[in-house]
Every structure is written in C-alpha cells, then in structure tokens.
Amino acid sequence: MIRKVFPALFFLLIVSACNPKLPSGLRKNDLKKNVEMTTDHGIMIIQLSDSTPLHRDNFLKLVKSKFYDSLLFHRIIKDFMIQGGDPDSKRAKAEDGNLGSGGVGYTIPAEFRSTLFHKRGAIAAARNDNPEKASSGCQFYVVQGRKFTDSSFAAIETTRLQHKIPEYQRNVYTTVGGTPWLDQGYTVFGEVIRGIEVVDSIAAEQTNANNRPIKDIRIIKVSLIKRER
C-alpha cells in the first residue's frame, strides 16, 4: 500500500513545484502581457521580467485590481528616479508633504538578478531599511539616472558597492545611463520599453523640500496590454 501511494504523492509534489499557484485575480496569459501606465505627462509601456516572478506577479495583481489608478508620483529627483505607488497619495493634500510610508501590509522577498540592473528606464521596488532588503508590496520607482564616465566608477565601486561593476553593465551606464550604486540593494523587476521621455518630463518638475512635486503628477490609470512581438 505504501509503495503504491508514495510515487503518486511524489508526482503531485513535482507538479505543484512546476506549476506554482498564481495570485488571486491573475490568469496565466496575464504573465505575458505588458503594462501601460497613463500619466499626466504621457504614456509609458513597461515590460516585466520573468526572472523576478514574485515581483512580476504582485505588480500584475495590483494593476488588475486598479490599485495604482489615481495615485501620485510622490517623490522625484532629477537625474535619479521617479517614485510612486503609495496608496496614501491618492487623496493627499498639498500640505501632506511627507508621503512614502503607505503600503499594502506585506513585503516581497528580494529577487536580485545579475542581468537586471539600474539602467535608465529600469523599474524597481522601493523598500524601507531592512536587513533582508525585502521590497515594498506596492511602491516602485523608475530610473532616470545619468551617464557615467569610466573614472567615476572607481568611487562607486569602492565606497558604495564594494565590488567591481561587470563590463557589460559598465558599457550601459556610460552610454545609456542609470544609477549603479543601487544594484543588488533594490530589486529591479522590469523596464520601460516605450515612453522614457515621460520619465524625463516628470523628473524635470519642481519639487518641495521632501522631493514631492509642487504640482501633483498623477498616474491616471494602469492596465495590461498585449505584448508586441
């Protein structure tokens, strides 16, 4: 009896491992769709990475639930990044200058990948200061960054990263730009594949002392669209 049950149980475990359950509200074909983010400054098309399935699935789930609709880009720093996803920003008043603490009540384990780094246009998860470097369940940022020279990498590698930046990444950072000191500290889970000029437009807006735009910059709606082949 035991010999007959064990192989069947083993088979079920293998099937479960190969077919992880999707978050509520997601369907398998959603995983191959892109994200269209409509803002006050235009539209960005974002492609999420299959190499970071926890972040991918969570972001897709929030998009499908309309979580991001009407939220603000509450923190922007020119030549660095634009940040959004704080649920407290939806109805924030002008005097509410210290946004960025809102969340969904859970975090996501870090998913660092050598192939995903903070190049210009990368989308990554924000987080608070925690030893596991677990990500916020909803807040994200899009990298604007700047271009680096070969000589400027030395200080970053020795003081911030304490390791050498791979040559292929260095080439991107010197020709396209980005924020290399954030690598392996925050999870990158996708990139803007169309509409990077929208990031530049948002990043150019005037901000207050807390880096909140003086004029609200709103995410009007976010939806899933068919991925172009």
N, C-alpha and C positions, 0 to 999 in steps of 0.2 A: 504493500500500500504506500509506504513512504517513498519507495523508489519511483513509483508512478507519479506522485504528486510533485516531487522536487523538480524534475525537468520542466513541468508546466509552470511552476512558480518562477523558476529561473527565466523562462521565456517571457513571462509577464514583466519581470523586472527590467529585462533588456528593452522590451517595447516601450516601457514607461520612460526609461532613460533617453531613448532615441526620439520620443515624442512628448516633450515637456508640455504641460498644460499652459495654454495661453491665458493672460489676464482676462478678467471678465469684460465682455464687450468687444474683444478682438477676434477677428477671423484670420485664418491662415493667409488668405490673399492680401490682407492688410500689411503684412510684413514686407511686401514687395512694392509698396506704394511710396511716393514722395510726399512731402509736407509743403503745402502752400500757405505762407504766412503773409496776410494782408495787413499793412500798417498805414499810419497816417502819411508815411513817406514813400509808399510804394509796396511792391510785392517781392518777397524772397521765396525761392524754391530750395528746399532743404532735402538732402538725401541722407538717411540714417544708415549707420554701419551695422552689418550683420555680425561683426566681430565683438560688439557690445550688446548682446541680446537683452540683458536686464534693463539697460538704459533705453534701448530701442523700444522695447515692448511697453515700458512705462510711459514714455513720451507719446507713443501712438495711442495708448489708452486714454491719456489726458486730452489729446487732440480730439478723439472721437466723442468724448464726453463734453466738449466745448469749454473745457476748463480755462483755456488761455484767451478765449474771446473777451475782449474789452479790458484786459489787463494792460498795465503800462510797462514801457521800458523805463524802469525807475532809477537806474544808475548807468551813467555813460561817462567814459573817459576817453577823450580823443587820442588816437594813435594807440589805443589799448583794446577796449571792448565795449559792447553794449549789453546790459543785463536786464532780464525780465523774468516773469513767472511768479511774482509774489502775489498771492491771492488778496492780500490786504490793499493792493494798489488799485483794485477795481473801482472803489468808491473813495479813494484817498482825496483829501482836500489839499489845497495849495500849501497850507501851513504844516501839513504832515510831511516834514522833510526827511525823517529818518525811516524810510521804507527798507525792506530787505530781510525782515525777520519772519515773515509769513511762510507757512508751509502746509503740507498735507498730512502731517503726523507720522511720517516714516522716512527712512533714508534708503539709499541703494548702495550696495557694496561696490567699491571701486573696481573698475574694469580697465586697467591700464594696458595699452597695446603699443608696441614699438612702431607699428605702421600708422597709428593715429596720433598726431601731434598738433601743437597750437599754431598751425599756419594760418595765414589770413583767410577768413571765411569759415574757420572751424567752429562748430557748435559744441559746447562743453557744459558740464553740470557744475553749478555753483555748490558751495558747501561751507559749513562752519568749521572752526578749528577742532578737529577730532583726530586721534591717533590712527584710526583705520582709514582716514581720508574718504569716508563714506559720503556719497553725494546727497544733496537736497533732493527730495522726491518730486520737486516741480520747478525750482528756479534754474535758469540756464543763462549762458552768455554766448555771444557771437564775437569772434576775434576780428578786430580791425588790424591792430598791430602796426608795425613799421618795418622797413628793411634794415638789415644789419650789415656791417662790414666784417670782414674776417677778423680784424683786430679787436672788434668789440665783443667777440665771443669769449675771449680769454677770461674776462672778468665774470661773465655769466657762468661759465663752466667751473670756475674755482670758488666763487663766493655763493652762488645760489644753487647750482645743480650738483656740484662736486663730482661731475663725470663729463666725459667728452660727448659732444653732440655728434651723432653719426653724420658722415659726409653727405649722404643724400638729403638729410634734413637741413644741414647747413646750406646746401645749394638753394633749397626752397626759401629759407629765411633770408638769404642775401639777395634773391631775385624777386620773390613774391612778398615776403614779409611775414610777421607774426609776433608771437610772444613766447619765445623759447624757454624762459625761466619757469613757466607753469607746467612744463612737461613732466609727467609721472607724479604730479601733485593733484591734478584735477582730471577727471575722466572726459576725454574727447569722444563723442559718440556720433558724429556726422559732420557735414559741411554744407555751406551754401553753394549750390551749383549754378544758380542764376539769381541776379539781383544784388550782387555785392555792393553796387553803388548805393543801395538803400542803407546799408550799414554805414557807409561813409557819410551819407546825408544826415542820419540820426546822430552819429558821433560828433558832427560839427555843431550841434545845437548848444546853446548857452546853458550852463548849469549853476546850481547854488553850491554852498559850501559842502553839502553832503553828496555832491555829484548827481543830484536829481535834476533833470531838465526843468528850466524855468517854465517852459510851455509843455504841457502834457503830450507825450508821444505814446499813442495807444496802439496796441495790437487789436485791430478791428475784428478779425476772425482768422482761425487756423483750420485747415481742412486737409484731408487726404486726397491726392490726385494720382492718376495713372502715371506710372514711371515711363518716361520716354526711352525707347530702345536705341 
